Amino acid sequence: MKRSDPNVPAKPTVQVIERMFALIDILASRDEPVSLKEISALTGLHPSTTHRILNDLATGRFVDRPEAGSYRLGMRLLELGNLVKGRLSVRDAALAPMRELHHLIQQPVNLSMRQGDEIVYIERSFGERSGMQVVRAIGGRAPLHLTSVGKLFLANDDPQRVRTYATRTGLSGHTKNSITQLPALERELAKARQYGTARDNEELELGVRCMGAGIYDDQSKLIAGLSISAPADRLDEGWLPKLQATVNQISAALGYKPPPGRAT
């Protein structure tokens, strides 16, 4: 069996994806828009093939057409790049404090961020001794109103945006404990604003309760949250000061400074 050379980059197994990568690389190498004719010549692709792939990329905003017959990289790549950059910096700052918190409480600790109407889990620290039957996987998603960290993000929105979210999503529930009515959600968000923490009382998964606190950046913007998950009958209120101390540590590492007179 022939072994692959580790020094040679692996090629995509789908031809159209390989061609797409080649087109993006050409556009990335130029500061100015590049003509279809030149892109075709540089990649060795037929002009009609090049045109078809570039048009599909333009549909997804990965490529822009500033004028007929020329192309450049699109804003969608910038948006995704900023999203990845933000997640990496938060994850880097959070990883060690998360592990320390998990060591103290022996329950899963989750790092999550908002993306649209959902929370996305980007890191977790857990062990076999936690007793948890269900742990949200990295990359997993959940509705904002059913999670502790999601409620913190909603509490950070103005009332009109919360009402718009409720209309847009329908506040669908996952369990019998899920909050599915706007007045109940608004009361829950008022508590989150008052205390700076939020709860998930078996609203996403039966048998699992969570407490969450927010992580802030150097612009005092809520950018992520840390949550502790535990079996419903084992969530310990004594963990809350440890959770708050951990998010304060992460926020400080990101440059956050609490306003004068505000307790951390």
C-alpha positions, 0 to 999 in steps of 0.5 A, spaced: 500 500 500 502 506 497 503 511 503 502 518 502 507 524 503 506 528 509 509 534 506 504 534 501 498 537 502 491 533 502 487 534 496 479 535 497 476 528 494 470 532 491 473 536 485 468 542 485 471 543 492 478 543 489 476 548 484 473 552 489 479 553 493 483 554 487 479 560 485 479 563 492 486 562 493 487 566 486 482 572 489 486 572 496 493 573 492 490 580 489 488 586 492 484 588 486 478 585 483 481 580 478 477 578 471 474 572 469 479 571 463 485 572 468 482 567 473 481 562 468 488 562 465 491 562 472 487 556 475 487 552 468 479 552 468 475 553 462 471 560 463 464 557 463 466 552 469 470 558 472 464 563 471 459 558 474 463 556 480 464 564 482 457 565 481 455 560 486 460 563 491 457 570 489 450 567 491 453 565 498 457 572 499 463 569 499 465 572 492 463 579 490 462 582 483 464 589 483 463 590 476 461 585 470 466 580 469 471 581 475 471 578 482 474 579 489 473 576 496 466 577 499 464 580 506 462 573 508 469 571 509 470 577 513 464 575 517 466 568 518 473 570 519 471 575 525 467 569 528 472 564 528 477 569 531 473 571 536 471 564 538 479 562 538 480 568 543 475 567 548 476 559 548 484 560 549 482 565 555 477 560 558 480 554 557 484 553 563 479 557 568 474 552 565 478 546 567 480 549 574 472 550 575 471 543 573 476 540 578 473 544 584 466 542 582 466 535 578 461 537 574 461 539 566 463 546 565 460 549 558 463 555 554 458 558 549 457 564 544 451 567 541 449 566 533 443 568 531 437 565 535 441 560 538 447 558 543 453 554 540 457 550 545 464 552 543 468 548 549 467 544 555 470 541 561 467 534 564 469 528 567 466 521 568 465 522 575 459 528 573 454 523 573 451 526 567 447 522 562 447 528 557 452 533 555 452 538 549 457 536 544 462 542 542 458 545 536 452 543 538 446 548 538 440 550 542 435 556 542 436 562 547 430 562 551 432 554 553 439 555 556 442 559 562 447 563 557 442 564 552 437 568 557 443 572 559 444 574 551 436 575 551 437 579 557 442 584 554 437 585 548 432 591 549 425 589 550 423 590 543 428 585 540 426 580 545 419 581 543 421 580 536 425 574 538 419 571 541 415 572 534 420 569 530 422 563 534 415 562 536 418 560 543 418 553 542 419 548 548 423 542 549 420 539 555 414 540 560 419 546 563 420 550 557 418 557 557 414 558 551 410 564 553 413 571 552 410 574 559 414 568 563 420 569 559 420 577 560 420 575 568 426 570 567 430 575 563 428 581 569 431 576 574 437 575 569 438 583 569 438 583 576 443 578 578 447 577 572 446 570 572 441 565 569 438 558 570 436 553 566 431 549 570 430 542 566 428 547 560 432 544 555 433 537 557 429 533 563 433 531 569 439 537 567 439 544 570 444 549 569 447 556 572 450 561 567 454 567 567 457 572 562 463 573 559 465 580 557 470 583 552 475 590 553 469 593 550 464 591 555 460 587 550 457 580 552 461 575 548 460 569 551 458 565 557 460 559 562 455 554 565 455 549 569 450 543 568 448 538 573 443 532 574 437 536 577 437 534 584 445 536 585 445 543 582 449 546 588 448 554 590 455 554 593 457 553 586 455 560 584 460 564 587 466 560 584 462 560 577 462 568 578 469 568 580 471 564 573 467 568 568 470 575 572 477 571 571 476 570 563 473 577 562 479 580 565 484 576 561 480 579 555 481 586 557 474 587 561 474 593 566 468 593 570 465 600 571 467 604 577 462 602 583 460 596 580 461 589 583 464 584 579 
